[in-house]
C-alpha cells in the first residue's frame, strides 16, 4: 500500500522535470539494489527532497510501477528524455495517409527497441523476483490500470478514435490487446531464456497489427438494397 495519502501530483514544466529525474534515479537504484532501496536514497540520487518524491508518487510501489511502465513505453517518447530520436511515432498515426503501413512501421520499431534493451529485460526480471517479496506491488499495478501505466499508447489510441480512424469502445481492453499482440510474445519467450527469431518477430508484428486494425477499424454501414422497378415490387395478381 502507499506510504502516504494520495493527493493530486504536482503539474507544470518544472514538476515534469522533477518527475523525470525521480524516475531516472529510481530506475538506476532499483536495478542496482532492488525494491528494498530507501526513498531517501532515491531522493538524493534525483537531487530532490524526499517530500517531493512522495508528492509525485505517494509511495514506493507507485514509483516502481512508473519505472517499469516507463521503460516499456520509453521508445514511444523519442528525444533526449525518451528513447531514440528515430523511435516510433505512435502520436503521429492519426495523421498517416496509410494507417496500416504507418502502424506496422511504428510497431516494428517499438518491438525492436524493447527486445534489444538490456535494462528493460533486467526490470522485467526484477518485477518477477520482487513480487514474491512485496505482493503490494501487484496491488499498486492493478490500481493504476493499463491506460494509466501506458499513457503513450493510451493517448495514441484515444487520438485515433477521436479522429475516426478507429472505433475503440473500451480503451483499457485495447491497450492490453495491443501489448499482448506485440510485446508479450517477446517477454514470455525471454522469461524462459530464449528469444523469437527475427523472421518470426516480423510476422508477429505484421499479423498483430492486422488483427488489431481488423478489430477496431471503423465499420461502414451496410448499403440499403436498391429497389427495382415498381412493377417488380407489386404483388403478383391473384390467379383466382
N, C-alpha and C positions, 0 to 999 in steps of 0.2 A: 504494500500500500504506500501511498505518497507520504513523504515525511512532513509535509506542510499542507495546510488547507489550500484547495485550489482557488485561484483567482485569475482574472484576465492577465495574460502575459504582456509585457511592455511592447509598444509598437513604435514605428518610425525608423528612419535610416540608421540612427545611432544604435537603437536597440537591435536592429537586424545584424549590425556588425558585431555586437557583443554576443549575440546568439550564435553566429557562425564561429566566433573564437572559442566559445564554450564547447560547441560540438566537436571542433577540431581537437581541442585539448582532451576532451573526454575520449574521443576515438583513440588517440595516442596512448592514453593511460589504461583504458580498458584492454587494449591489445597487449600491453606490457604487463599489467598486473591483475587483470580480470575484474569482475564486477565488484569485488571487495575493496577496490580503491576508494579512498575517502573523498568526500566532496570538497574538503579543504584543499587537497592536492589538485583537484580539477580546477578549482577557482584560481589557485596560484599559477598553474600552467597556462590558464586562459588570460591571466592578467586582470581579473575582476575580483570582486568580493564574493564571499560565499552567499551573501544575501541576494546578490544579483543572479547567481546560478539558480537559487530557489525561486526567485521572482519569475524567471523564464520557464522553468520546467517543473517546479513544485516538488520534485523528488528525484532520486537517482534512477528509479525504474523508468520514468518518463524520459529522462535524459538518455538512458541506454537504448530504449526503443527508437528515439530520434536518431541516434548514431547509426543503428543498424539500417533503418529505413533510408536514411540519408545516403548511406553507402550504396544501396541498391539503385536509388534514383539519381545519384551523382552524375552519371553520364548524360542524364536528361537536362542538366543545367550547365551548358557549355560556358567556358570562360574561366577567368583566373580563380573564381571562388567555387567553380563547379568541377566538371570532369575535364573534357577535352574541347579545345576550340572548334574541332571538327566533329563534335558529338552530335547525336541525333536531335533533330528539331521537331519534337512532338508538338510544341506550341504552334508551329507553322503549318501543321497538317490541314487545318481548316481552310487555308488559302491555296492548297495544292490543286492544280488543274487535274492531275491524275492521282486521286486519293490512294488507290491501291498501290501504285508504284512507289509513292512517297512513304506510305506506311511500311512497306516491305523494307525500304532502304533504312528508315529510322529504326525499325525493329532489328534489322541485321546489325547495325552499329551498336545498339543498346546491348544486345545479347553478347556480342564480341567483347565489349568493354567489361561487362560483369564476369564473363567467362575467363578473361585473362587477368583480372585484378586480384593479386595475391591478398590484399587487405580485406577485400570482400569475402574471400574464401576463409580467411582467418576469423572474421567476425561471425560468419555462419557457424563455424566450429565452436566458437566461444559461446554463442547462444545455446547450442545443444548441451554444452558442458554445464553452463551456469543455470539452466532451467531446473536441473536436478537439485541444486543447492538453494536456489532462490525462486520458488514457484510463483512469487508475486510478480515476476517478470511477465509470465503468461497472462496474468490478470491485467497488467498495465497495457499489454499489447491489445487485448480484446477491447478494453475501454476506449481506445482511440479509433478503432475501426479502420478498414482498408483505405478509405478515401483520406482519412486523417494521416495515415502513415505514409501515403504516397501522393502528396499533393501535385507533383508534376504530372503524373499520369491522370489523376482525377481531373485536374484543370484542363488538360488537353482533351479528354473525352467529353467533359462538360461543354467546352467550346465547340467541338464538332457537333454535339447535339443542339446547342443554341443556334448554330448556323444552318441546321437542317441537313448536315452531311450524314449524320447517323441518328437513329432513333434508340435512345437508351432509357428505358423505363426505370431501371434500378442501377444507379451508378456504382453502388457498393459491390454488387454482383459482377458488373462489367470489369471493374478493376481487378478483382480476383481472377476472373476468367482470362484476362489478358496476361497476367503474371503466370497463370497455370499453363497457358499455351506457349509462352516464350521463354520464361526464366526457370520455372520449376523443373523441367526435364534436366536442365544443366545442374541444378542444385542437388537433385536426387542422385544422379549418377556420380557427382563429385563426392557426395556423402559416403558412397560405397567405394571410394578410392579409385574411380575410373572417370573417363570423360567421353562424351559423344564425339564422333568423328566430325570433321569439317563438313563433309558432304551431308551427313545426317542432320547436322545442325542447320544447314542451309535449307534442307527440305522441311524441317520442323518450322523454321521461320516463315517460309512461303505458305505452307499449308495452314499454319497457325493464324496468320493474317487473313488468309482466305476464309477460314472458319469464322473468325471474329467479325469480319465485314459482312459475311453472309448472314450472320445472326442479327446484326444491327443496321444493315443497310435500310434506307427508307423504303417502305412498301408502297408501290404505286397502286392506286385503287383500280380494281378490275373494271374494264370498259363495259358499259351497258350494251346489251345486244342491239344491233341495228334493226329496226323494224322493216319488214319487207313491204311490198305493195299492199294497199288497203284490201285488195281482193283476197290476198293470201291470209289476211288476218280475220276475214269474215267467216262466220261459222258455215260449215257445209250445209247445203239445202237438205231438208228432211225428205228422204225418199218416199215417205208415206204421204 
